[in-house]
Amino acid sequence: MKDAMTIQQIRTHMQEGTYSEEMLSSWQADHRAGVQKLMDTHRRKQMKEQELRDQYERMCSFENAYHEQGKQYIAGIDEAGRGPLAGPVVAAAVILPNDAYIAGLNDSKQLSELKREALYEQIINACIAYGIGIVDSQRIDEVNIYQAAKQAMLEAVAELSCEPDQVLVDAMPLPELSCPHESLIKGDQRSVSIAAASIIAKVTRDRLMKQADVQYPGYGFKDNMGYGTKQHLEALHKQGITPLHRLSFAPVKDLSHS
């Protein structure tokens, strides 16, 4: 055992990924408790990585089916911000390469802010194209939130640098599109393209609301993103309605009429 690596050397190889199958086999046979602990950690990490890859493969099923039909550019569409009392509704459209793999890609609502930000950068760097549509609170009041979300989605598709052959959209039918589309219930959990769009839309909107927090302090926009939290509602009563507020949404509507 005098020529055996130290536990720290083994740890360094594992952390840096500079090991061979032969080295792994020798460490597996190493009876030192510290080495076996490192091997247990390694196995758990591998299992987690495999789970993420399997999940990604499952979420590629719709995209794969359309690729097999000869379709090349498949765009996923999703929106963020239908429920808040303030701020815009934001939609994104994303076309991912058929051979892309973005570990941990999932519905943005199931991810931490830190994970969303990291995935946002990976999606931007990996995608063939992406587009963003933003519809402000005034337009939301004019046409209602459903129509505004639809408008944002159509704008996001129009912003793509290449025209999609097929569109996958989360829940909402978009008959106005010139290309074929499929509406998927809970699509952000079932399609990698829609999940990617949900992250781009959510991160974009959150950044806008953090800017709004600087412009309109006291409402807690950087934390609540325009949703009706206790702090937000108290500020509404004390400071009044801002241009970002949706006048057609209760309780903003009630205040605007009082």
SVG drawing of the C-alpha trace seen along z (x, -y; Angstrom):
<svg xmlns="http://www.w3.org/2000/svg" viewBox="-65 -57 70 62">
<polyline fill="none" stroke="black" stroke-width="0.4" points="0.0,0.0 3.0,-2.3 2.5,-3.3 -1.2,-3.9 -2.5,-7.5 -3.3,-9.5 -7.0,-10.1 -6.5,-13.8 -5.0,-12.8 -7.9,-10.5 -10.4,-13.3 -8.6,-15.7 -8.8,-13.2 -12.5,-12.8 -13.2,-16.5 -11.3,-17.2 -12.5,-14.2 -9.0,-13.1 -9.4,-9.4 -9.7,-6.2 -11.8,-3.1 -8.7,-1.3 -8.2,-3.9 -11.8,-3.6 -11.5,0.2 -8.4,-0.1 -10.1,-2.6 -13.1,-0.3 -10.8,2.4 -9.1,0.0 -10.3,0.8 -9.4,-2.6 -12.6,-4.1 -11.8,-7.5 -11.5,-6.0 -14.8,-4.1 -16.5,-7.2 -15.3,-9.0 -16.5,-6.1 -20.0,-6.2 -20.1,-10.0 -19.0,-9.2 -21.7,-6.5 -24.4,-8.9 -23.3,-11.6 -23.3,-9.2 -26.8,-8.1 -28.0,-11.7 -26.4,-12.5 -28.1,-9.4 -31.5,-10.4 -31.1,-13.9 -30.2,-12.4 -33.1,-10.0 -35.5,-12.8 -34.1,-14.9 -34.6,-12.0 -38.2,-11.6 -38.8,-15.3 -37.4,-15.0 -40.2,-12.6 -42.3,-15.2 -39.3,-16.9 -37.9,-13.5 -41.3,-12.5 -41.3,-15.6 -37.7,-15.3 -38.5,-11.8 -41.2,-13.3 -38.4,-15.4 -39.1,-18.7 -35.9,-20.6 -36.8,-23.6 -39.1,-22.8 -39.9,-25.8 -41.2,-25.6 -43.2,-28.5 -44.2,-29.4 -45.0,-32.6 -44.5,-34.0 -46.5,-36.5 -50.2,-35.8 -51.0,-36.0 -49.2,-39.1 -50.9,-42.4 -48.1,-44.4 -45.6,-44.1 -45.8,-42.7 -46.5,-39.2 -43.5,-37.8 -43.3,-34.9 -40.3,-33.1 -39.9,-30.9 -36.8,-28.6 -35.5,-26.2 -33.0,-23.7 -30.6,-21.6 -31.7,-17.9 -28.4,-16.8 -28.5,-19.3 -28.3,-18.1 -28.9,-20.7 -28.8,-18.8 -31.5,-19.7 -33.8,-21.4 -37.3,-21.5 -40.3,-23.7 -39.0,-27.0 -41.4,-26.9 -39.7,-23.8 -36.2,-25.4 -34.4,-27.8 -33.6,-31.3 -29.9,-30.3 -30.6,-27.2 -32.8,-29.2 -30.1,-31.8 -27.5,-29.1 -29.8,-27.3 -30.7,-30.6 -27.1,-31.1 -26.8,-27.5 -30.0,-27.7 -28.9,-31.0 -25.6,-29.5 -26.9,-26.2 -30.1,-27.1 -30.5,-27.6 -32.7,-30.6 -34.8,-32.3 -37.3,-35.1 -39.0,-37.1 -42.4,-38.9 -43.3,-41.4 -46.8,-42.9 -47.2,-45.6 -49.9,-46.2 -51.8,-48.8 -52.2,-46.3 -53.2,-43.6 -56.0,-45.9 -57.1,-46.6 -57.4,-43.0 -57.4,-40.8 -54.6,-38.7 -55.4,-35.6 -55.2,-37.6 -52.1,-39.5 -50.3,-36.2 -51.3,-35.0 -49.9,-38.3 -46.7,-37.9 -46.3,-34.3 -46.9,-35.3 -44.4,-38.2 -41.8,-35.7 -42.2,-33.5 -42.0,-36.5 -38.6,-37.4 -37.0,-34.0 -34.2,-34.3 -35.5,-31.3 -39.0,-30.2 -40.1,-27.0 -41.4,-24.0 -43.4,-23.0 -44.4,-24.7 -45.0,-23.2 -46.9,-25.5 -47.7,-25.2 -51.5,-24.7 -52.6,-27.6 -53.8,-27.0 -52.3,-29.4 -54.3,-29.1 -52.9,-32.4 -49.5,-30.8 -48.7,-30.1 -46.9,-26.9 -48.3,-23.7 -48.5,-23.7 -49.4,-21.4 -50.7,-22.5 -49.5,-20.4 -51.1,-20.4 -48.2,-20.8 -45.9,-21.2 -43.2,-22.8 -42.8,-19.5 -43.1,-17.3 -41.1,-19.1 -37.5,-20.3 -38.3,-23.1 -41.2,-24.4 -39.2,-24.0 -36.4,-26.1 -38.9,-28.7 -40.4,-28.8 -36.9,-29.5 -36.1,-32.3 -39.5,-33.9 -39.3,-33.6 -35.7,-34.9 -36.4,-37.8 -39.5,-38.9 -37.8,-38.6 -35.0,-40.8 -37.6,-43.4 -39.3,-43.3 -36.0,-43.8 -35.4,-46.9 -39.0,-48.0 -38.1,-47.7 -35.5,-50.4 -37.9,-52.6 -40.8,-52.0 -39.3,-51.2 -41.5,-49.9 -43.6,-47.4 -41.1,-44.6 -41.1,-43.9 -37.6,-42.4 -38.9,-39.7 -42.6,-39.3 -42.2,-39.9 -45.5,-41.7 -47.6,-39.1 -49.9,-40.2 -47.8,-39.6 -48.6,-41.2 -45.8,-43.8 -47.1,-44.6 -50.7,-45.0 -49.7,-47.3 -47.6,-49.4 -50.6,-49.7 -52.7,-51.1 -50.0,-53.4 -48.2,-54.5 -50.9,-54.0 -51.0,-52.5 -48.0,-52.7 -48.0,-52.6 -46.9,-49.0 -50.1,-47.9 -52.9,-46.1 -56.0,-48.1 -58.3,-45.2 -56.9,-43.0 -58.5,-43.0 -57.6,-44.4 -55.9,-47.1 -59.2,-47.5 -61.0,-48.2 -58.4,-50.8 -58.6,-52.6 -62.3,-53.0 -62.1,-54.2"/>
</svg>
